[in-house]
Amino acid sequence: MGRVLLVHWNEAEAIERAAPLRRAGHDVALHWSQDSTGLRAVRGDPPDCVVIDLARLPSQGRAVGTWLRQTKA
């Protein structure tokens, strides 16, 4: 299956939410930090899919989505 980047703002919840994706056969990378350094690394090796969890901090999730959409990679 594909490589998925799951963006969430709580480590424990991110791990929990990644479990169904992993059971479905996806290779899941997690990003739960407020720091965007890890997201910048995505430009060098983009995943097949990005999942942004909007359950917490939905405005930041939308901002991350906008930022990712505007990157050339």
Order of alpha helices (4+ residues) and beta strands (2+ residues): beta-alpha-beta-alpha-beta-alpha
